[in-house]
Amino acid sequence: MKATIITIGDEILIGQIVDTNSVSIAKHLNAAGIVVREKISIGDDRTQIIETAERALAGSEVTVITGGLGPTKDDITKKTLAEMFRSDMRYDERVAGHVEKMLAERGIEFNELNRSQAMVPACCTVLFNAHGTAPGMWFERGGHVVVSLPGVPFEMEHLMEDEVMPRLKTRFALRQIVHRTMITAGLPESMLAKRIEAWENALPPYLKLAYLPNPGAVRLRLSAYEVEGESVAREIESRFEALRRIIPHNIIGFETATMQEVVHKILTERSLTLATAESCTGGLIAGTLTDVPGASAWFDRGFVTYSNEAKKAMLGVREETLTEFGAVSKETAEEMALGAVAHSGAGAAVSVTGIAGPGGGTAEKPVGTVCFGFAESVTGFPRCTTVVKHFDGDRASVRRQSVAFAVEELNNLLASIPSENPVPLRRG
């Protein structure tokens, strides 16, 4: 079964607000076995609303529309849908009473504009909105359903859960959609695809593989549409188990698993402690790692050393190193990481120094040049490895990529430390 999602509002098209409604609606529909074939955003224009809704009706059994149901003149969805379905308007007493009560609780007069909220197309089934003043509306034509919901996200969400999804499940015989996502790291998308090519080619036709790259990770999603869910879920698990044998060291986990959760697991299990030393990322690595609940068990401290003076005073970076190689260099990154270990007592540390932009780049070190250090003192004399990367994009993108790479490489460092040499766990 197919669905189309239409979001209405000039504010969406000009970027004034972010459309989160279509994401939420799509999740509800997919969970019920309804395939979203199209998501469309359009303005508050009568002709465009009718043309888009008619096209959706022709191609989908279910169309869900949000937006344009307010009491002001720019909210035209309700009247436009009444016209499209050739329906008169009627006054709904239940809606009117609810709106009047809500406004009275806020000390707002129930005027003509508010009263218009109770006017609905006579042909629709009213979907009671307990959390707002604009009711939802359910239309049917030729076995197809059109649902119109308010654009306020929490009102839309309640109506989807309380009214729309139960009605859709009663109205249609729905089959399942099954998705399962494996999270991988350490292999770029092209290398990963080559490594698992034979596995991918052996997938049955009803299983669809999607590569979903993110900074530091590639998600592999297997999907089956309109199937018997239990047997297909077992088949997907079997296929992923076979994949685990092909890339055993590149699998983080499933669904929403993150690399920082893997780092957290290693540090916790091995009773290791960690420090960070950051320049261009300004503490983002420390923030990302400590987003994981329980980080207080292993995160010792973070140094944010933007200036050269801070690098020298807090991490012991030598003046000679800064003068000869510069603040953005693998030599400085190495001394930052080793200094973080020495000045904290942590068993491992990650450092970063770079040029995030938009200014500061040179011919030798362009914007996007970032140097990393990964140090540990668990196995005896402190050791450090350094990496120089060149990231594309604006300042925010360079910083995001730097954090993702640092966490990924930190995982590799921790995995290389023998588990029989733990640093005592320190709690503060």
CORMO-V121881 format. One record per residue. N is the residue number from 1. RES is the residue in one letter. SS is DSSP state (alpha for helix, beta for strand, coil for the rest). PSI is psi in degrees with one decimal (NA if undefined). OMEGA is omega as a letter, one per 20 degrees, with the letter a starting at -180 (none if undefined). Layout:
n = <N:N>
res = <RES:RES>
ss = <SS:SS>
psi = <PSI:PSI>
omega = <OMEGA:OMEGA>
//
This chain:
n = <1:2:3:4:5:6:7:8:9:10:11:12:13:14:15:16:17:18:19:20:21:22:23:24:25:26:27:28:29:30:31:32:33:34:35:36:37:38:39:40:41:42:43:44:45:46:47:48:49:50:51:52:53:54:55:56:57:58:59:60:61:62:63:64:65:66:67:68:69:70:71:72:73:74:75:76:77:78:79:80:81:82:83:84:85:86:87:88:89:90:91:92:93:94:95:96:97:98:99:100:101:102:103:104:105:106:107:108:109:110:111:112:113:114:115:116:117:118:119:120:121:122:123:124:125:126:127:128:129:130:131:132:133:134:135:136:137:138:139:140:141:142:143:144:145:146:147:148:149:150:151:152:153:154:155:156:157:158:159:160:161:162:163:164:165:166:167:168:169:170:171:172:173:174:175:176:177:178:179:180:181:182:183:184:185:186:187:188:189:190:191:192:193:194:195:196:197:198:199:200:201:202:203:204:205:206:207:208:209:210:211:212:213:214:215:216:217:218:219:220:221:222:223:224:225:226:227:228:229:230:231:232:233:234:235:236:237:238:239:240:241:242:243:244:245:246:247:248:249:250:251:252:253:254:255:256:257:258:259:260:261:262:263:264:265:266:267:268:269:270:271:272:273:274:275:276:277:278:279:280:281:282:283:284:285:286:287:288:289:290:291:292:293:294:295:296:297:298:299:300:301:302:303:304:305:306:307:308:309:310:311:312:313:314:315:316:317:318:319:320:321:322:323:324:325:326:327:328:329:330:331:332:333:334:335:336:337:338:339:340:341:342:343:344:345:346:347:348:349:350:351:352:353:354:355:356:357:358:359:360:361:362:363:364:365:366:367:368:369:370:371:372:373:374:375:376:377:378:379:380:381:382:383:384:385:386:387:388:389:390:391:392:393:394:395:396:397:398:399:400:401:402:403:404:405:406:407:408:409:410:411:412:413:414:415:416:417:418:419:420:421:422:423:424:425:426:427:428>
res = <M:K:A:T:I:I:T:I:G:D:E:I:L:I:G:Q:I:V:D:T:N:S:V:S:I:A:K:H:L:N:A:A:G:I:V:V:R:E:K:I:S:I:G:D:D:R:T:Q:I:I:E:T:A:E:R:A:L:A:G:S:E:V:T:V:I:T:G:G:L:G:P:T:K:D:D:I:T:K:K:T:L:A:E:M:F:R:S:D:M:R:Y:D:E:R:V:A:G:H:V:E:K:M:L:A:E:R:G:I:E:F:N:E:L:N:R:S:Q:A:M:V:P:A:C:C:T:V:L:F:N:A:H:G:T:A:P:G:M:W:F:E:R:G:G:H:V:V:V:S:L:P:G:V:P:F:E:M:E:H:L:M:E:D:E:V:M:P:R:L:K:T:R:F:A:L:R:Q:I:V:H:R:T:M:I:T:A:G:L:P:E:S:M:L:A:K:R:I:E:A:W:E:N:A:L:P:P:Y:L:K:L:A:Y:L:P:N:P:G:A:V:R:L:R:L:S:A:Y:E:V:E:G:E:S:V:A:R:E:I:E:S:R:F:E:A:L:R:R:I:I:P:H:N:I:I:G:F:E:T:A:T:M:Q:E:V:V:H:K:I:L:T:E:R:S:L:T:L:A:T:A:E:S:C:T:G:G:L:I:A:G:T:L:T:D:V:P:G:A:S:A:W:F:D:R:G:F:V:T:Y:S:N:E:A:K:K:A:M:L:G:V:R:E:E:T:L:T:E:F:G:A:V:S:K:E:T:A:E:E:M:A:L:G:A:V:A:H:S:G:A:G:A:A:V:S:V:T:G:I:A:G:P:G:G:G:T:A:E:K:P:V:G:T:V:C:F:G:F:A:E:S:V:T:G:F:P:R:C:T:T:V:V:K:H:F:D:G:D:R:A:S:V:R:R:Q:S:V:A:F:A:V:E:E:L:N:N:L:L:A:S:I:P:S:E:N:P:V:P:L:R:R:G>
ss = <coil:beta:beta:beta:beta:beta:beta:beta:coil:alpha:alpha:alpha:alpha:coil:coil:coil:coil:coil:coil:coil:alpha:alpha:alpha:alpha:alpha:alpha:alpha:alpha:alpha:alpha:alpha:coil:coil:coil:beta:beta:beta:beta:beta:beta:beta:beta:coil:coil:coil:alpha:alpha:alpha:alpha:alpha:alpha:alpha:alpha:alpha:alpha:alpha:alpha:alpha:alpha:coil:coil:beta:beta:beta:beta:beta:coil:coil:coil:coil:coil:coil:coil:coil:coil:coil:alpha:alpha:alpha:alpha:alpha:alpha:alpha:alpha:coil:coil:coil:coil:beta:beta:beta:coil:alpha:alpha:alpha:alpha:alpha:alpha:alpha:alpha:alpha:alpha:alpha:alpha:alpha:coil:coil:coil:coil:coil:coil:alpha:alpha:alpha:alpha:alpha:alpha:alpha:beta:beta:beta:coil:coil:coil:beta:beta:beta:coil:coil:coil:coil:coil:coil:coil:coil:beta:beta:beta:beta:beta:beta:coil:coil:beta:beta:beta:beta:beta:beta:coil:coil:coil:alpha:alpha:alpha:alpha:alpha:alpha:alpha:alpha:alpha:alpha:alpha:alpha:alpha:alpha:alpha:alpha:alpha:alpha:alpha:coil:coil:coil:coil:beta:beta:beta:beta:beta:beta:beta:beta:beta:coil:coil:coil:coil:alpha:alpha:alpha:alpha:alpha:alpha:alpha:coil:alpha:alpha:alpha:alpha:alpha:coil:coil:coil:coil:coil:coil:beta:beta:beta:beta:beta:beta:beta:coil:coil:beta:beta:beta:beta:beta:beta:beta:beta:beta:beta:beta:coil:alpha:alpha:alpha:alpha:alpha:alpha:alpha:alpha:alpha:alpha:alpha:alpha:alpha:alpha:alpha:alpha:alpha:alpha:coil:coil:coil:coil:beta:beta:beta:beta:coil:coil:coil:coil:alpha:alpha:alpha:alpha:alpha:alpha:alpha:alpha:alpha:alpha:alpha:coil:coil:coil:coil:beta:beta:beta:beta:beta:coil:coil:coil:coil:coil:alpha:alpha:alpha:alpha:alpha:alpha:coil:coil:coil:coil:coil:alpha:alpha:alpha:coil:beta:beta:beta:beta:beta:beta:coil:coil:coil:alpha:alpha:alpha:alpha:alpha:alpha:alpha:alpha:coil:coil:coil:alpha:alpha:alpha:alpha:alpha:alpha:alpha:coil:coil:coil:coil:alpha:alpha:alpha:alpha:alpha:alpha:alpha:alpha:alpha:alpha:alpha:alpha:alpha:alpha:alpha:coil:coil:coil:beta:beta:beta:beta:beta:beta:beta:coil:coil:coil:coil:coil:coil:coil:coil:coil:coil:coil:coil:coil:coil:beta:beta:beta:beta:beta:beta:beta:beta:coil:coil:coil:coil:coil:coil:beta:beta:beta:beta:beta:beta:beta:beta:coil:coil:coil:coil:alpha:alpha:alpha:alpha:alpha:alpha:alpha:alpha:alpha:alpha:alpha:alpha:alpha:alpha:alpha:alpha:alpha:alpha:alpha:alpha:alpha:alpha:coil:coil:coil:coil:coil:coil:coil:coil:coil:coil:coil:coil>
psi = <138.8:150.8:152.0:138.6:128.0:123.3:133.0:132.8:125.4:-31.3:-27.1:-42.7:-29.5:3.0:15.8:-32.9:158.1:132.6:97.0:-15.7:-45.1:-31.9:-47.4:-43.1:-43.6:-40.0:-43.2:-46.9:-45.0:-40.8:-25.5:1.3:18.4:123.8:123.2:113.9:-20.3:141.8:129.2:137.4:130.3:166.5:177.6:72.7:123.7:-51.4:-43.0:-38.5:-46.8:-47.1:-43.1:-42.9:-38.6:-40.7:-38.6:-41.2:-38.1:-28.4:-8.3:145.1:-26.9:131.4:126.8:124.0:137.8:146.8:158.5:26.4:13.3:179.5:-6.8:168.9:-24.7:-9.6:98.8:3.3:-46.1:-49.4:-35.7:-42.3:-36.3:-41.7:-44.6:-38.9:11.1:53.5:144.1:169.2:148.9:159.3:121.4:111.7:-36.6:-44.8:-44.8:-46.3:-39.9:-45.0:-45.5:-41.7:-43.6:-42.9:-37.8:-38.0:-24.5:1.2:29.4:136.1:140.7:92.8:-172.6:-39.0:-45.7:-37.5:-29.3:-19.4:-26.6:-3.8:121.8:155.4:134.3:-26.3:-7.8:159.2:123.4:130.7:110.4:125.3:96.4:-12.2:6.2:-176.4:-14.5:116.8:155.3:164.3:139.3:119.1:152.8:143.5:124.6:35.7:-1.8:153.0:136.8:126.3:131.6:125.8:154.3:155.1:-14.5:119.6:-45.5:-28.4:-44.3:-43.2:-44.6:-41.1:-38.5:-43.8:-43.8:-30.2:-53.0:-52.6:-43.7:-39.4:-41.1:-40.3:-29.3:-37.7:-35.4:151.0:103.1:138.9:165.7:153.3:130.6:123.4:141.7:130.5:126.7:135.1:125.8:158.4:158.6:-10.1:122.7:159.4:-45.2:-40.5:-39.0:-45.6:-39.1:-40.8:-35.4:17.5:-46.4:-40.7:-44.3:-42.7:-23.8:-1.8:142.4:153.9:-28.5:-7.6:122.2:128.0:132.0:135.5:124.6:88.5:140.7:162.6:119.4:-5.0:157.2:123.8:135.6:114.1:124.1:130.9:145.0:134.9:134.3:62.3:175.8:110.9:-43.1:-47.2:-37.0:-39.2:-40.3:-39.0:-41.0:-42.9:-39.1:-41.3:-40.5:-32.1:-39.3:-37.8:-34.1:-32.2:-21.3:-41.9:62.6:-27.4:6.1:9.5:121.5:-45.4:-153.0:157.9:-103.8:16.8:143.2:160.0:-34.7:-28.0:-34.6:-44.4:-45.7:-43.7:-44.9:-47.1:-41.0:-48.2:-33.4:3.8:41.6:154.8:156.4:144.2:154.8:149.0:112.2:141.2:-79.7:-23.6:-9.2:32.7:2.2:-33.0:-46.8:-42.0:-41.5:-44.3:-39.1:1.8:-23.4:124.9:137.0:2.3:-22.0:-18.8:-25.0:-15.6:118.1:-58.1:163.5:132.9:124.9:106.3:81.8:-43.7:160.4:-36.8:-40.3:-39.3:-39.8:-46.6:-40.0:-27.6:-6.1:21.0:133.8:144.3:-40.1:-37.6:-45.6:-38.0:-43.5:-40.8:-21.5:161.9:-32.7:91.5:158.4:-28.4:-43.2:-40.7:-38.8:-46.5:-31.1:-45.4:-45.3:-35.9:-35.9:-40.2:-46.3:-37.7:-0.3:-28.4:4.8:156.1:-22.0:157.4:152.6:139.1:155.3:136.4:130.7:-173.8:98.6:-17.5:-176.0:-18.7:-178.1:-9.1:157.1:175.4:-38.0:-34.5:82.8:165.6:133.9:-5.4:122.6:131.6:138.1:148.2:138.3:110.2:152.8:149.9:18.7:-38.4:13.4:-122.7:133.9:135.6:154.5:137.8:147.4:151.9:137.2:125.8:156.7:108.5:146.1:163.9:-178.3:-176.9:-47.5:-39.8:-43.7:-42.7:-42.0:-45.4:-35.0:-43.9:-46.0:-43.8:-42.3:-43.6:-39.5:-47.1:-31.1:-39.8:-42.4:-40.3:-48.5:-37.8:-23.0:-10.6:124.2:134.6:-15.8:2.6:60.2:154.0:136.8:137.5:130.9:131.7:142.7:NA>
omega = <a:r:r:r:r:r:a:r:r:a:r:a:a:r:a:r:r:a:r:a:a:r:a:a:a:r:r:a:a:a:r:r:r:a:r:a:a:r:a:r:a:a:r:a:a:a:a:r:a:a:a:a:r:r:r:r:a:a:a:r:a:r:r:a:r:r:r:a:r:a:a:a:a:r:a:a:a:a:r:r:r:r:a:a:r:a:r:r:r:a:a:a:a:r:a:r:r:a:a:r:r:a:r:r:r:a:a:r:r:a:a:r:r:a:a:r:a:r:a:r:a:a:a:r:a:r:a:a:a:a:a:a:a:r:r:a:a:r:r:r:r:r:r:a:r:r:r:a:r:a:r:a:a:r:r:a:r:r:r:a:a:a:a:a:r:r:r:a:r:a:a:r:a:r:a:r:a:r:r:a:r:a:r:r:r:r:r:a:a:r:r:a:r:a:a:a:a:r:a:a:a:a:r:a:a:r:a:r:r:r:a:a:r:r:r:a:r:r:r:a:r:a:r:a:r:a:r:a:a:a:r:r:r:r:r:r:r:r:r:r:r:r:r:r:a:a:a:a:a:a:r:a:a:r:a:r:a:r:r:r:r:r:r:a:a:a:a:a:a:a:r:r:a:r:r:r:a:r:a:a:r:r:a:r:r:r:r:a:a:r:a:r:a:a:a:a:a:a:a:a:r:r:r:a:a:a:r:r:r:r:r:a:a:a:r:r:a:r:a:r:a:a:a:a:a:a:r:a:r:r:r:r:r:a:r:a:r:r:r:r:a:a:a:a:r:a:a:r:r:r:r:r:a:a:a:r:j:r:r:a:r:r:a:a:a:r:a:r:a:a:a:r:r:a:r:r:a:a:r:a:a:r:a:r:a:r:r:a:r:a:r:r:a:a:a:a:r:r:r:a:r:r:a:r:a:a:r:a:r:r:r:r:a:a:a:a:a:a:a:r:a:r:a:a:a:r:a:none>
//
